[in-house]
Amino acid sequence: MLVTGAAGGIGTATTLRLAELGFTVYAGVRSEAPHLAKQPRVRVVQMDVTDPVAVEAAAAVITNETGGLHAVINNAGIIIQGPLELVPPGELRRQFEVNVYGPAQVTQAFLPLLRAGHGRLINVSAATARVAFPFMGPISASKAALDSLSHALRVELASWGIPVVIVDPGSADTPIFAKAEKAAAAALAQTPADRADLYGPALEAMGRAMARQKPGPVDPAVKLIVEAVRAEHPKPRYVASSARVMTVLSRLPLRTRDRLLARSLGLKATR
């Protein structure tokens, strides 16, 4: 099977767990991953999901070495955060290139291997796909787009018996959040003060609220992905317990949801 974004966080933990269970895992990484290279049953494949040539090359390598794949796990992703008014257009574009176009390209390139292996497609999404958080518009929109692609693919691929699964990993303590915060702070620092100051109090309030909500370990997310891999008839969506509150929020009237979100994050609620 293939795991993209395997160099760290949920990707590394998932790769190692699947290898422990006896699966041969192709670990898709952008650059070298020495912590994975010597692991038994793990084959590191350099693949930038935003580079069509690299994706096709990786698919060719795996095709030559296997007769098919049991699963493709689209895990690679980034987080771009901050007030949408201040997010550089290039960063917004990069968010979609990695989180939407990347999985789409991987899916297109590896579907022949899934057909041959009677496999399944697993897309790692996020709770913000269903409930967009303020100042997290780019990541929320990109994961909502990935969910929509997954829903369409689930019907399109049913003729070949290829399940398409969405996994919502919940809040997991991985380096992706620290990278996102650092990048957002750098972008804000380069923004003219008169514009950045417009959002200063709101960002500080949200920062305090988020600091009180400590992310948990990656284990629950890995467990869900493994369940999706091993189930004879996988469910269309697996949701971590830490993300189930978002299911409730997604079903509320929009104004009610907005007020609850604003209150929980220390922001001014809409009328």
Secondary structure, DSSP 8 states (H G I E B T S, - for coil): -EESSTTSHHHHHHHHHHHHTT--EEEEESS--HHHHTSTTEEEEE--TT-HHHHHHHHHHHHHH-S--SEEEE-------S-GGGS-HHHHHHHHIIIIIHHHHHHHHHHHHHHHHT-EEEEE--GGGTS--TT-HHHHHHHHHHHHHHHHHHHHTGGGT--EEEEE--SB--HHHHHHHHHHHHHHHTS-HHHHHHHHHHHHHHHHHHHTS--B-SHHHHHHHHHHHH-SS--SEEE-GGGHHHHHHHTS-HHHHHHHHHHHTT-----
